[in-house]
Amino acid sequence: MRTRWAGYLAALLPPPPGEGRGEGTTSDQAATPDQSSLPLPQPLPQGGRGEETFRALQDHSLRVSWKREVRGELQQIFTGREYEPVLAACEAIHKRVLKGRVFVALHMHAGDGNVHTNIPVNSDDYAMLQTANQAVARIMRLAQDLGGVISGEHGIGITKLEFLSDQTLSAFAAYKNQVDPEGRFNKGKLLKGADLGNAYTPSFGLLELESLIMEQSEIGAIADSIKDCLRCGKCKPVCTTHVPRANLLYSPRNKILATSLLIEAFLYEEQTRRGISLKHFDEFDDVADHCTVCHKCVNPCPVDIDFGDVTVAMRNFLNAAGKKKKAPASRLALAFLNSTDGDVIHVLRKGAIEFGYIGQRIGAAVMRTLPVVKEAMRLPPSSVGKPSAKTQVIHFFNRALPGANLPSKTTRQLLGLNDPKVVPVLRDPAKVTELSEEERDAVFYFPGCGSERLFSQVGLATLAWLYELGAQTVLPPTYLCCGYPQIATGDRPKGEAITMQNRVLFHRVANTLNYLDIKTVLVSCGTCLDQLMEYQFDKIFPGCRIMDIHEYMMEKGVKLDGASGTKYMYHDPCHTPIKLHNPIKTVQSLMGSDVKLSERCCGESGTFAASRPDIATQVRFRKAEEIDRVAGGLRETGAGGEKTKVKVLTTCPSCLQGLDRYAEDSKIEADYIVVELARLKLGENWLKEFVAKANAGGIERVLL
């Protein structure tokens, strides 16, 4: 090996005095045994000796490899235990040199010759930092010598600041003082003292520990889900909580930036064992609160980031750490959803829902007369950080909850279905008998919380239409929640437990009713539909499909014959249940008339309006404008000065509650499509008539 390196060096170094190369070499020199076996180096480019060496290394015609050419030979020389420290020291030197090598990535502007330097460094290696700084200085001098410029045109101006002239900095400072005298934008940037003199960056040497931390916590999945963000901002126009007139900070792009910084802070404090600041958890909570989990941001995103999923992960991370803060109203709502005991649900509904809604409506009637509430509705204030109790009260009472649209009893109470050991099967005996075997349709209907416990007229209208269409409708044996609200609010273990319990129960139902060929699973809530997609219903009812009641009705030919004197707009929920067909075309087909689409979120979003009413007010601000815009185009003034009645229809129980809050200001009534169809096709007294028919022999009770 020594001889081989001597040959390489002989090719690179000038010959000793009196010696030459090529034709001047003697035959004895050429015939030296050690030299004759050497692999000859490739011909080197012409030029200076330093340039020749550099070019040879650059194009790999000369390769210096510690691992292949040096380490093995040293191990042969230094054998035995007494030489182990020598080899260990050699390895340490090589590792230190390898780790401290400086690589410079350059990109530049063709127009002005402005060059950007990107140099990865280990901030715990002072010599490497100095070498990198010297490399930057050399590159900047070279750029200027070649006629280029140095600027901080992106408003960053950190790396290059020390290379800018006093004249340039003075011009920057004068302009900034003119347009931003209070220094609010890019605070301190491009001003003296804003260079890297007092900067700190975490060391790359901590990456191994960082990797372990991220593997053992949900924060790793959060970081991975947002790492591809391009900062393009295409998500901003569709984001529900991005309301520029109220707040500029909470678009998905900005929330990703904030989340990235919080993850950096979290990892640094974990690595240095200083203890995690509780303030970081509060900031995580604030970012997670500013999201309705509508998932609309994923459609325009070029790298498919769904900040709704990121938000759910953040809430579950906070909940697992015991740092997720929930408002009392949100806790009460979840307690109502978590319960499956009929008696408990009936008591909670009477106290929290019926009496609670009455109290809220009385409070809203009083609060809406106050100037501070009127101002908050005229132009919602920003919502940074934890809101005060006063703020929450103002926004909780600024719009009244439903009154007349809220039935007094649940679906099961009205139908007398309170035995969890019995599977109800609803059908019209006469129609089932009339239909042939091929025409008979057996369906499994999952009403969910909103259509069964809260707005029971939705569940009853669904059952009434299935009864009318001659279907045999199987209901779950008891009150059930799908599990989505628990997961979305941060309690994934509870949500997954509910999901698993429901799946086991549905398998029991399928085994009990195996004589019914159930091929369709129906829902009347888009959120339930999204969660039930995870239930693997094809293994419960083999060959079945899962769909919304409105698409099923359209498939069966249900349609209004003509105009009812009312014009309609349709609010498509964020979690739309109409997935097999175009939502607005489906609604137009059912209503038999032109129906206009009303964009934007209603602001309810499950427990969102109860947990953060201040943010919900911002969302409603945009929705109110949209409702007024669409309604203005639908209303027509008659000869007597009367205006056309306009109603807003929806397919989500939570949205029905949210839309009902606009009734006082917009004078527009909200209703469910299936309920409106029942009223117009089955008669004004459809509910009482259906309940009477069902209780008079229309329900078969099968022991589970």
Sequence and secondary structure as in RCSB ss.txt:
>XXXX:A:sequence
MRTRWAGYLAALLPPPPGEGRGEGTTSDQAATPDQSSLPLPQPLPQGGRGEETFRALQDHSLRVSWKREVRGELQ
QIFTGREYEPVLAACEAIHKRVLKGRVFVALHMHAGDGNVHTNIPVNSDDYAMLQTANQAVARIMRLAQDLGGVI
SGEHGIGITKLEFLSDQTLSAFAAYKNQVDPEGRFNKGKLLKGADLGNAYTPSFGLLELESLIMEQSEIGAIADS
IKDCLRCGKCKPVCTTHVPRANLLYSPRNKILATSLLIEAFLYEEQTRRGISLKHFDEFDDVADHCTVCHKCVNP
CPVDIDFGDVTVAMRNFLNAAGKKKKAPASRLALAFLNSTDGDVIHVLRKGAIEFGYIGQRIGAAVMRTLPVVKE
AMRLPPSSVGKPSAKTQVIHFFNRALPGANLPSKTTRQLLGLNDPKVVPVLRDPAKVTELSEEERDAVFYFPGCG
SERLFSQVGLATLAWLYELGAQTVLPPTYLCCGYPQIATGDRPKGEAITMQNRVLFHRVANTLNYLDIKTVLVSC
GTCLDQLMEYQFDKIFPGCRIMDIHEYMMEKGVKLDGASGTKYMYHDPCHTPIKLHNPIKTVQSLMGSDVKLSER
CCGESGTFAASRPDIATQVRFRKAEEIDRVAGGLRETGAGGEKTKVKVLTTCPSCLQGLDRYAEDSKIEADYIVV
ELARLKLGENWLKEFVAKANAGGIERVLL
>XXXX:A:secstr
 HHHHHHHHHHHS   TT  SGGG  HHHHT HHHHTS       SS HHHHHHHHHHTTSS   IIIIIIHHHH
HHS SGGGHHHHHHHHHHHHHHHHT    EEEE TTT  EEEE    TT HHHHHHHHHHHHHHHHHHHHTT   
  TTS  SSSGGGS HHHHHHHHHHHHHH TT  SSTTTTSTT SGGG     GGGHHHHHHHHHTSTHHHHHHH
HTT     TTTTT TT  TTT SS SHHHHHHHHHHHHHHHHHHHHTTS   HHHHHHHHHHHHS     GGGTT
 TT   HHHHHHHHHHHHHHTT     HHHHHHHHHHH   HHHHHHHIIIIIIIHHHHHHHHHHHHTTSHHHHH
HHHS     SS  HHHHHHHHSSS   STTS SS HHHHHT   TTEEEEE  HHHHHHS TTT EEEEEE HHI
IIII HHHHHHHHHHHHHTTEEEE  SS    SHHHHHTT HHHHHHHHHHHHHHHHHHHHHTTTS EEEEEES 
HHHHHHHGGG HHHHSTT EEEEHHHHHHHTT    S  SEEEEEE  TT S  SS HHHHHHHHHTS EEEE S
  S TTTHHHH HHHHHHHHHHHHHHHHHHHHHH  B TTS B EEEEEES HHHHHHHHTTHHHH  EEEEHHH
HHIIIII TTHHHHHHHHIIIIIEEEEE 
